[in-house]
């Protein structure tokens, strides 16, 4: 591959503290210079809900151009208005793909519909959500606006959330940083409130009863755990297994993360 990528897996260590336990890629397949008669990767479909983000370069999904750091696409049914939020620095779009009236796949929707932000602290958009396993792709409508979801941080029981999150450089006023994120925790119905020890580690330290798979799309950011930290750059992905983590942006530019949060059984029974 031409784009460097790394994987970090965060889970409890033997003392129950969050730590980066695995690094690197272990299940990789490739074939150099594939050429298909249809020009591009062959047309296909799967019985899945797909949440995919363009990190580098550009590619056409059907005939819709998708450029790095700007496009997330979901495979399901929906049609809604485009909505933008000017508080973010990185242009983000969402494309929703599903069957048209003739049963042919098409891009049915462009744009974002569930956005929250606080300038200088965070920008977040819920791109899609489910509340069943396996996912029911026959459900119509914009599921990022499912009744009862709102700004909730965690997905519904047995569900999943696909989300984009932009984090600006760390606020130098840590007290203000803690206060704003405490307000956010109330707004998103944070289940596990951070301890004073957690907040001393970083104002954004938190945990959820989910399995999180998040990729750095633009910029860079430190993933902070109870015991260590790693620098994530574009193409890097972290798997967080329901344990403490924080995001520390020590650069001079915002960082964009995109990924999924799936309802999960807490490690060690919670």
Secondary structure, 3 states (H helix, E strand, C coil): CCCCCCEEEEEECCCCCEEEEEECCCCCCCCCCCCCCCCCCCCCCCCCCCEEECCCCEEEECCEEEECCCEEEEECCCCCCCCCCCCCCCCCEEEEEEECCCCCEEEEEECCCCEEEECCCEEEEEEEEECCCCCCCCCCCCHHHCCCCCCCCCCCCCCEEEEEEEECCCCCCHHHHHHHHHHHHHHCCCCECCCHHHHHHCCCCEECCEEEEEEEEECEEEEECCCCEEEEECCCEEEEECCCEEEECCCCCCEEEEEEEEECCCHHHC
